[in-house]
Amino acid sequence: MFTLKIGTRSFGISQTHVAREADRMFKLSPERRAHRLERAKSQLARAGGTKAIESAEPGGAVKQAAAIILSAGVTEI
């Protein structure tokens, strides 16, 4: 299990989910990879005020965005 820390919150994402996103990211060009990473960060920022990111179990979009960020090697924001 991988953990992404955002401020005082932390999200546990399964190793399988992170590996799947890393495989998808590997196939992209560097420009598209950077764009996907920035889009994932934006998606987490937009979810910042909602109950999805504040709950103990984050929703699907939050999990996917966290997995994309973790697959890029970022563990703390």
Solvent accessible surface area in square Angstrom, and as a share of the most:
residue,aa,sasa,rsa
1,M,162,0.72
2,F,87,0.36
3,T,60,0.35
4,L,0,0.00
5,K,101,0.43
6,I,37,0.19
7,G,66,0.64
8,T,145,0.84
9,R,97,0.35
10,S,67,0.43
11,F,8,0.03
12,G,36,0.35
13,I,4,0.02
14,S,51,0.33
15,Q,116,0.52
16,T,95,0.55
17,H,39,0.17
18,V,10,0.06
19,A,57,0.44
20,R,112,0.41
21,E,1,0.00
22,A,38,0.29
23,D,75,0.39
24,R,105,0.38
25,M,10,0.04
26,F,162,0.67
27,K,151,0.64
28,L,45,0.22
29,S,48,0.31
30,P,92,0.58
31,E,128,0.58
32,R,160,0.58
33,R,84,0.31
34,A,56,0.43
35,H,117,0.52
36,R,30,0.11
37,L,32,0.16
38,E,96,0.43
39,R,123,0.45
40,A,1,0.01
41,K,72,0.30
42,S,51,0.33
43,Q,56,0.25
44,L,8,0.04
45,A,79,0.61
46,R,169,0.62
47,A,17,0.13
48,G,25,0.24
49,G,71,0.68
50,T,66,0.38
51,K,172,0.73
52,A,40,0.31
53,I,6,0.03
54,E,98,0.44
55,S,54,0.35
56,A,110,0.85
57,E,119,0.53
58,P,12,0.08
59,G,32,0.31
60,G,59,0.57
61,A,55,0.43
62,V,6,0.03
63,K,62,0.26
64,Q,70,0.31
65,A,0,0.00
66,A,0,0.00
67,A,0,0.00
68,I,6,0.03
69,I,0,0.00
70,L,14,0.07
71,S,28,0.18
72,A,49,0.38
73,G,59,0.57
74,V,44,0.25
75,T,83,0.49
76,E,122,0.55
77,I,95,0.48
